Structures are given as structure tokens and as C-alpha cells.
Amino acid sequence: MTTKLRITAIKPYPVWVGTRNQMLVKVETDQGIFGWGESGLSGREKAVAGAVEHYREFLTGRDAMQIGRIWQELYRSQYFEGGRVLQAAISAIDIALHDIKGKALGVPVYELLGGKQRDRVPTFASTGDEPEGDAAIERAHELRAQGWQAIRFFPSGQSSKDIFEPRESIGATAKMLNKAREALGDDVVLGIDYHHRLSVAEAASFCGKLGRGVLDFLEEPIRDETPEAYESLRKMTDIPFAIGEEFASKWQFLPYIERGIHQFNRLDVCNVGGLTEAMKVAGWSEAHYVDLMPHNPLGPVCTAATMHLAAAVPNFAWLETRAAERKLGFDNSDFFPVQPRLDGTDYPVSDLPGLGVEVNEAAIQAQSFRFWEAPHLRRRDGSVTNW
């Protein structure tokens, strides 16, 4: 094998896996070595596939080993740089290039990121969208019995496909969480994901209804476009914030890290710009004592890439995962015959070359894309609100 691997093809595969689409990308080279990546922009896969096709036109013939240079060219060689669609495409290509380079050198991807700092990746599990109140607490007891030390709840009304009233949700949710902490004890990490459905005032009211020490993290309580709004909320509560799964670059993380607004980075390697950009965010976060708590909502390629990131950085808390019995089908073994598997509540770090994932290309070629739309929620007065 020569030191250069010329890119010969880049193939976007937006395909239905389980209950949603996954936006997979395959990058092929002239020496037969190929890599897989994944985009995280769920619900807009066709837009990402179009961006990948634009990038394919000038990436064909490039040296796949020059990952950092390719990232810069993808980002900077256009006037309208950045944005979630383009960054999702860059993320998938960047992850695939890391897969290629690891395979070419015969090493797991974490070796390209500085080497392994941990042998196992700890995770947190969630109670799920459906159970509320006592049912959610019972589900948390089940997760504790399975060994999870970190558990995430969802708010009352989370599963609604139509109406969501924040003020109706926060009282019931606070009551549930206060009761959950009492039932589960102080030696378990408890958090909640409000999926940016609240205003600053609503989030402040919610936090005020919680007993001190009930929550270890509050995820995405409000929208993140305005850091100053988060700064305002930060002054009203001491609950640690987990923010960032929607961020599409290191620049979006900048004010949150530099101003000490949040304590956990919900970084998504399939949205932020791949492993190249994720490592920069991780180093920046380390300097401000912010831990990574990566978003990991869809397929095994995303899981594998994030595991390598988790293995290589010192400032890591937990990786999002699903308990085994939550059979959403995202990890379909027919499509992904080799993929990360939980061992108890941790992922053992793979020593296979590259990402350590195999994709059944014939199976996904035969699988169709289906248009999927997240629920369009409204309030009782008919106005639109956040999903």
C-alpha cells in the first residue's frame, strides 16, 4: 500500500432503519479501502445527501489520508460556509475518512486521536418517552437494577404528537423528579431532557419547583440561539446544564464554553463537523473543566465514532445509549453485522482497525428512504411551539 489513497467515490445512503432514516456515507479509495460515516441531521437527510454530492465532485481524486486538509477545504472553499446541513455532510465524510485511515494503518480510530485513555465507555440510559409519573420512576428502578448509574428522564407531555403546554408540564415533571430522587437515593445521577421546549421564565419556574440536589443535569431547557438567554437562566439556578447537541461547529460552542454557561457538552460528532471538529471542542472544553456527554441518538456508525472520541479524551462523562429492550431497530444487525455492543452498561472500546463497524451495503441499497417528520407541536391557543 502506498501512503496515498485517492478517493474514487463518495456514496450517500439515506435509508430507513428501524423507526427513522439514517444518513450513511461511504467513501471509497483506489486501493480498495473504504470508510463509513453518518450524518446526524435527522429528518433532513435528502438535504444532506445533496450536500455530499456537491462535495463529491471536487473530492474525487483527493488523498483520503489528508483528513485535516480536506476538512478545511470542505468548510472554507465556499462563500456560504457552515450551517447544519453542510456541517452534517462534512461530519459524515470526516468520520468515513477516519475509518479509512485507521484501516489503512491497521489501527483503531482512537489511535489517530492521541491514543486510548479508557478501556470502557460509560453510558447513561433514559426512561423513554412514554412512561410518566410513577411509571417513569418504576422504569428508573429497572434501569438501576440493570446497573445504570446515570439515568435521564423526560418531561410530562414528552410523547404528545399534537399539544404541548409548558406550564402544564413543569409542575407534574417537578413533582415526579422530586419523588424519583427520594425513591432512588443520592448515589445515582439523575437528569432530564426538556428538548428546548421552555422559555427562560418557564425554565426558571421549573427549577424553582425542584428540591436542592434533585437534578444532576438539566438538558436543553431552552433554545440555544441566544447565549445571553442561557446566561440569564444560569443566574437563576445552580443545576448543571447539558447543552450542544444541535451545535454545528466549534464556533457555536464558543460562548457557552468561554462564559461558563454550561457544564456538560452534548456534542454530536455527526453534526459538529466529525471527529476533526469534535477533538477541538473537547480540548477547548478541557481547558474550562467542561465534560463531554455526547449525543448519540441513531445508528452504530455514530456510536462507534463517538466511542473512539470518548476513548481518546480525558474530560468525558457518559455516552447516550438505549437500554437493550428499547427495540427501535436503529442497530439492525442485518444492516450492521459488526457494531458496538453494550457489556452491561458500558461499551468496551474496540481494537479493530478503523471504526470497528461493518455495514451490509447490499442490504442498505435494497432499503428505501421514507420521508419522516418530527411532530409539529402547538399550544392550546393554536400557536406553534418547539418539538
C-alpha positions as CSV (number, residue, x, y, z in Angstrom):
1,M,0.0,0.0,0.0
2,T,1.3,3.5,-0.9
3,T,1.0,6.4,1.5
4,K,-1.7,8.0,-0.6
5,L,-5.2,6.7,-1.0
6,R,-7.1,8.5,-3.8
7,I,-10.8,9.0,-3.3
8,T,-12.6,7.3,-6.1
9,A,-16.3,7.5,-5.0
10,I,-18.4,9.1,-2.3
11,K,-21.9,7.5,-1.9
12,P,-24.7,8.9,0.2
13,Y,-27.2,6.4,1.5
14,P,-30.3,7.9,3.2
15,V,-32.1,4.8,4.3
16,W,-34.9,3.8,6.7
17,V,-33.5,1.8,9.6
18,G,-35.9,0.9,12.5
19,T,-38.2,3.9,13.1
20,R,-36.2,6.6,11.3
21,N,-33.9,7.2,8.5
22,Q,-30.1,7.1,8.8
23,M,-27.9,9.2,6.6
24,L,-24.9,7.0,5.9
25,V,-22.0,7.9,3.6
26,K,-19.4,5.5,2.1
27,V,-16.1,6.8,0.9
28,E,-14.1,4.5,-1.5
29,T,-10.4,4.7,-2.5
30,D,-8.2,3.4,-5.3
31,Q,-6.7,0.7,-3.1
32,G,-9.9,-0.9,-2.1
33,I,-10.0,0.6,1.4
34,F,-13.3,2.3,2.2
35,G,-14.8,4.0,5.2
36,W,-18.3,4.7,6.6
37,G,-19.7,7.9,8.1
38,E,-23.0,9.1,9.4
39,S,-24.8,12.4,9.4
40,G,-26.9,13.4,12.4
41,L,-29.4,15.9,10.9
42,S,-32.4,13.6,11.4
43,G,-35.4,14.4,9.3
44,R,-33.5,16.4,6.6
45,E,-31.4,13.5,5.1
46,K,-32.2,14.4,1.5
47,A,-30.7,17.9,2.0
48,V,-27.5,16.3,3.5
49,A,-27.3,13.8,0.6
50,G,-27.4,16.7,-1.8
51,A,-24.5,18.5,0.0
52,V,-22.5,15.2,0.0
53,E,-23.0,15.0,-3.8
54,H,-21.7,18.6,-4.2
55,Y,-18.6,17.8,-2.2
56,R,-18.1,14.5,-4.1
57,E,-17.5,16.5,-7.3
58,F,-14.2,18.0,-6.1
59,L,-13.2,15.4,-3.5
60,T,-12.8,12.7,-6.1
61,G,-9.1,12.2,-6.6
62,R,-8.1,13.8,-3.3
63,D,-5.8,11.9,-0.9
64,A,-8.1,10.4,1.8
65,M,-5.2,10.4,4.3
66,Q,-5.2,14.2,4.5
67,I,-8.2,14.5,6.8
68,G,-7.4,17.9,8.3
69,R,-6.7,19.5,5.0
70,I,-9.9,18.0,3.5
71,W,-11.9,19.4,6.4
72,Q,-10.6,22.9,5.8
73,E,-11.3,22.6,2.1
74,L,-14.9,21.4,2.7
75,Y,-15.6,24.2,5.2
76,R,-13.7,27.2,3.6
77,S,-13.9,26.7,-0.1
78,Q,-17.3,28.2,-0.5
79,Y,-18.7,31.7,0.3
80,F,-21.7,30.4,2.3
81,E,-19.8,28.2,4.7
82,G,-21.1,26.3,7.7
83,G,-24.7,25.7,8.8
84,R,-26.3,22.5,9.9
85,V,-26.8,20.9,6.5
86,L,-23.3,21.4,5.3
87,Q,-21.7,20.5,8.6
88,A,-23.8,17.3,8.8
89,A,-22.4,16.4,5.4
90,I,-18.8,17.3,6.4
91,S,-19.3,15.2,9.6
92,A,-20.2,12.1,7.7
93,I,-17.3,12.5,5.3
94,D,-14.8,13.2,8.1
95,I,-15.9,10.2,10.1
96,A,-15.5,8.0,6.9
97,L,-12.0,9.4,6.3
98,H,-11.0,8.4,9.9
99,D,-12.4,4.9,9.2
100,I,-10.3,4.7,6.1
101,K,-7.1,5.9,7.7
102,G,-7.4,3.6,10.7
103,K,-7.9,0.6,8.3
104,A,-5.0,1.7,6.1
105,L,-2.7,1.9,9.1
106,G,-4.1,-1.1,10.8
107,V,-5.1,0.8,14.0
108,P,-8.4,1.7,15.7
109,V,-9.5,5.3,15.2
110,Y,-8.7,6.4,18.7
111,E,-5.0,5.9,17.9
112,L,-5.4,8.7,15.3
113,L,-6.8,10.9,18.1
114,G,-3.9,10.5,20.6
115,G,-4.4,7.0,21.9
116,K,-6.7,5.3,24.3
117,Q,-7.4,6.9,27.8
118,R,-10.0,4.5,28.9
119,D,-10.9,0.9,28.1
120,R,-14.6,1.2,28.6
121,V,-17.1,4.0,27.8
122,P,-19.7,4.6,30.5
123,T,-23.2,5.4,29.4
124,F,-26.5,6.9,30.6
125,A,-29.8,5.4,29.7
126,S,-33.3,7.1,29.5
127,T,-36.6,6.1,30.9
128,G,-38.2,6.6,27.5
129,D,-40.8,9.0,26.0
130,E,-44.0,7.1,27.2
131,P,-43.8,6.5,30.9
132,E,-44.7,9.4,33.1
133,G,-45.1,9.9,36.9
134,D,-44.8,6.7,38.9
135,A,-44.4,4.6,35.7
136,A,-41.2,6.6,34.8
137,I,-39.9,6.1,38.4
138,E,-40.5,2.4,38.1
139,R,-38.7,2.4,34.8
140,A,-35.8,4.2,36.5
141,H,-35.7,1.5,39.2
142,E,-35.5,-1.1,36.4
143,L,-32.5,0.7,34.9
144,R,-30.8,0.9,38.2
145,A,-31.3,-2.8,38.7
146,Q,-29.6,-3.3,35.3
147,G,-26.6,-1.4,36.6
148,W,-27.0,2.1,35.2
149,Q,-25.5,4.8,37.5
150,A,-26.8,7.7,35.3
151,I,-30.4,8.0,34.2
152,R,-32.2,10.5,32.2
153,F,-36.0,11.3,32.5
154,F,-38.3,13.0,30.0
155,P,-40.9,15.6,30.9
156,S,-44.6,15.1,31.3
157,G,-46.1,15.5,27.8
158,Q,-43.0,14.4,26.0
159,S,-44.8,11.8,23.9
160,S,-47.5,14.1,22.7
161,K,-47.8,14.3,18.9
162,D,-50.0,17.4,19.0
163,I,-50.4,19.6,22.1
164,F,-47.6,20.6,24.4
165,E,-48.3,23.2,27.1
166,P,-45.1,24.1,29.1
167,R,-46.9,25.3,32.2
168,E,-48.9,22.1,32.4
169,S,-45.7,20.1,32.0
170,I,-43.4,21.7,34.5
171,G,-45.5,21.1,37.7
172,A,-46.1,17.4,37.0
173,T,-42.5,16.9,35.9
174,A,-41.0,18.6,39.0
175,K,-43.3,16.5,41.3
176,M,-42.1,13.3,39.5
177,L,-38.4,14.2,39.8
178,N,-38.6,15.2,43.5
179,K,-40.3,11.8,44.1
180,A,-37.7,10.0,42.0
181,R,-34.8,11.4,43.9
182,E,-36.3,10.3,47.2
183,A,-37.1,6.8,45.8
184,L,-33.8,6.2,44.0
185,G,-31.4,7.8,46.6
186,D,-28.4,10.1,46.3
187,D,-25.9,7.8,44.7
188,V,-27.4,7.8,41.2
189,V,-27.1,10.6,38.7
190,L,-30.4,11.9,37.6
191,G,-31.1,14.3,34.7
192,I,-33.9,15.4,32.4
193,D,-34.1,16.5,28.8
194,Y,-36.6,19.2,28.1
195,H,-35.8,19.2,24.4
196,H,-35.7,23.1,24.4
197,R,-39.4,23.3,24.9
198,L,-39.4,26.0,27.6
199,S,-38.9,29.8,27.8
200,V,-36.4,31.3,30.3
201,A,-39.3,32.2,32.6
202,E,-40.8,28.7,32.4
203,A,-37.4,27.0,32.9
204,A,-36.8,29.2,35.9
205,S,-40.2,28.2,37.4
206,F,-39.4,24.6,36.8
207,C,-36.1,24.7,38.5
208,G,-37.7,26.6,41.4
209,K,-40.1,23.7,42.0
210,L,-37.3,21.2,42.4
211,G,-35.7,20.3,45.7
212,R,-32.0,21.2,46.0
213,G,-29.8,18.4,44.7
214,V,-32.7,16.6,42.9
215,L,-31.1,17.0,39.4
216,D,-27.5,16.4,38.4
217,F,-28.1,17.9,34.9
218,L,-30.8,19.8,33.0
219,E,-30.6,19.2,29.3
220,E,-31.6,21.7,26.7
221,P,-34.3,23.5,28.7
222,I,-34.5,26.4,26.2
223,R,-33.4,27.1,22.6
224,D,-29.8,27.9,22.2
225,E,-29.6,30.6,19.5
226,T,-29.1,33.3,22.1
227,P,-26.3,32.6,24.7
228,E,-27.4,35.6,26.7
229,A,-30.8,33.9,27.4
230,Y,-28.9,30.9,28.9
231,E,-26.7,33.3,30.9
232,S,-29.9,34.8,32.3
233,L,-31.2,31.4,33.3
234,R,-27.8,30.4,34.6
235,K,-28.2,33.2,37.2
236,M,-31.5,31.7,38.4
237,T,-30.4,28.2,39.1
238,D,-27.4,26.1,40.2
239,I,-28.4,23.0,38.3
240,P,-25.7,21.9,35.8
241,F,-26.7,22.5,32.1
242,A,-26.1,19.9,29.4
243,I,-26.2,21.7,26.0
244,G,-24.9,21.4,22.5
245,E,-26.4,18.5,20.5
246,E,-27.6,20.9,17.8
247,F,-24.3,22.8,17.6
248,A,-22.7,22.6,14.1
249,S,-19.2,24.0,14.8
250,K,-16.7,24.9,17.4
251,W,-17.8,28.5,16.9
252,Q,-21.3,27.7,18.2
253,F,-19.8,26.2,21.3
254,L,-17.5,29.2,21.8
255,P,-19.8,31.5,24.0
256,Y,-21.0,28.6,26.1
257,I,-17.5,27.3,26.9
258,E,-15.9,30.7,27.3
259,R,-18.6,32.2,29.5
260,G,-19.0,29.2,31.8
261,I,-22.7,28.8,30.9
262,H,-22.9,25.0,30.8
263,Q,-21.2,22.1,32.5
264,F,-21.7,19.2,30.0
265,N,-21.2,19.3,26.2
266,R,-23.9,17.3,24.4
267,L,-21.6,17.3,21.4
268,D,-22.8,15.2,18.4
269,V,-19.9,14.0,16.2
270,C,-22.3,13.6,13.3
271,N,-23.4,17.2,13.4
272,V,-20.5,19.3,14.8
273,G,-18.1,18.5,11.9
274,G,-16.9,15.0,12.6
275,L,-14.1,13.8,14.7
276,T,-11.8,16.6,13.5
277,E,-14.0,19.3,14.9
278,A,-15.1,17.2,17.9
279,M,-11.5,16.9,19.1
280,K,-11.1,20.7,19.0
281,V,-14.2,21.2,21.1
282,A,-13.0,18.6,23.5
283,G,-9.7,20.3,24.1
284,W,-11.3,23.7,24.5
285,S,-13.8,22.1,27.0
286,E,-11.0,20.5,29.0
287,A,-9.4,23.9,29.5
288,H,-12.7,25.1,31.1
289,Y,-13.4,21.9,33.0
290,V,-16.4,21.1,30.9
291,D,-17.1,17.3,30.4
292,L,-18.3,15.7,27.2
293,M,-21.7,14.0,27.4
294,P,-22.2,13.2,23.7
295,H,-25.5,13.0,21.8
296,N,-25.9,9.5,20.3
297,P,-29.5,9.2,19.0
298,L,-29.3,7.0,15.9
299,G,-27.0,4.4,14.3
300,P,-24.0,2.2,15.1
301,V,-21.7,4.3,12.9
302,C,-22.4,7.3,15.2
303,T,-22.0,5.2,18.3
304,A,-18.6,3.8,17.1
305,A,-17.2,7.2,16.1
306,T,-18.3,8.7,19.4
307,M,-16.8,5.8,21.3
308,H,-13.4,6.5,19.8
309,L,-13.7,10.1,20.7
310,A,-14.7,9.0,24.3
311,A,-11.7,6.7,24.5
312,A,-9.3,9.5,23.4
313,V,-10.3,12.4,25.6
314,P,-9.8,12.9,29.4
315,N,-12.9,15.0,30.0
316,F,-15.7,12.5,29.4
317,A,-18.8,11.8,31.5
318,W,-21.3,9.5,29.8
319,L,-22.4,8.4,26.3
320,E,-26.1,8.4,25.5
321,T,-27.4,4.9,24.8
322,R,-30.5,2.9,24.8
323,A,-31.3,0.0,27.1
324,A,-31.4,-3.3,25.3
325,E,-35.2,-3.7,25.5
326,R,-35.9,-0.4,23.7
327,K,-36.1,-2.1,20.3
328,L,-36.2,0.9,17.9
329,G,-34.3,-1.0,15.3
330,F,-31.5,1.6,14.8
331,D,-28.9,-1.1,15.4
332,N,-30.4,-3.7,13.0
333,S,-27.8,-6.5,12.7
334,D,-28.8,-7.2,9.1
335,F,-27.5,-3.8,8.2
336,F,-24.7,-3.6,10.7
337,P,-23.3,-7.1,11.3
338,V,-20.3,-5.8,13.2
339,Q,-21.1,-2.9,15.6
340,P,-20.5,-1.7,19.2
341,R,-22.4,-3.8,21.8
342,L,-23.1,-2.9,25.4
343,D,-21.4,-5.0,28.0
344,G,-23.6,-4.3,31.0
345,T,-23.9,-0.5,30.9
346,D,-20.5,0.2,29.3
347,Y,-19.2,-0.1,25.7
348,P,-15.8,-1.9,25.6
349,V,-13.5,0.1,23.4
350,S,-12.9,-1.7,20.1
351,D,-9.4,-2.6,19.0
352,L,-10.5,-3.4,15.4
353,P,-8.9,-1.2,12.7
354,G,-10.9,1.9,11.8
355,L,-14.2,2.4,13.5
356,G,-14.8,-1.3,14.0
357,V,-18.2,-1.2,12.2
358,E,-19.2,-3.3,9.2
359,V,-22.1,-2.2,7.0
360,N,-24.1,-4.5,4.7
361,E,-24.1,-2.3,1.7
362,A,-26.3,-4.6,-0.4
363,A,-28.9,-4.6,2.4
364,I,-29.0,-0.8,2.7
365,Q,-29.0,-0.4,-1.1
366,A,-32.2,-2.5,-1.1
367,Q,-33.7,-0.4,1.7
368,S,-35.8,2.6,0.8
369,F,-35.8,6.1,2.1
370,R,-39.0,7.2,3.8
371,F,-40.0,10.8,4.5
372,W,-40.2,11.3,8.3
373,E,-41.3,14.5,10.0
374,A,-40.9,15.2,13.7
375,P,-44.2,16.2,15.4
376,H,-45.3,19.7,14.8
377,L,-46.4,20.7,18.3
378,R,-48.8,23.5,19.1
379,R,-50.2,25.1,22.3
380,R,-53.9,25.0,23.2
381,D,-54.3,28.5,21.7
382,G,-53.2,27.2,18.3
383,S,-49.8,28.7,18.3
384,V,-46.7,26.7,17.3
385,T,-44.2,25.6,19.9
386,N,-41.0,23.6,20.0
387,W,-40.7,19.8,19.5
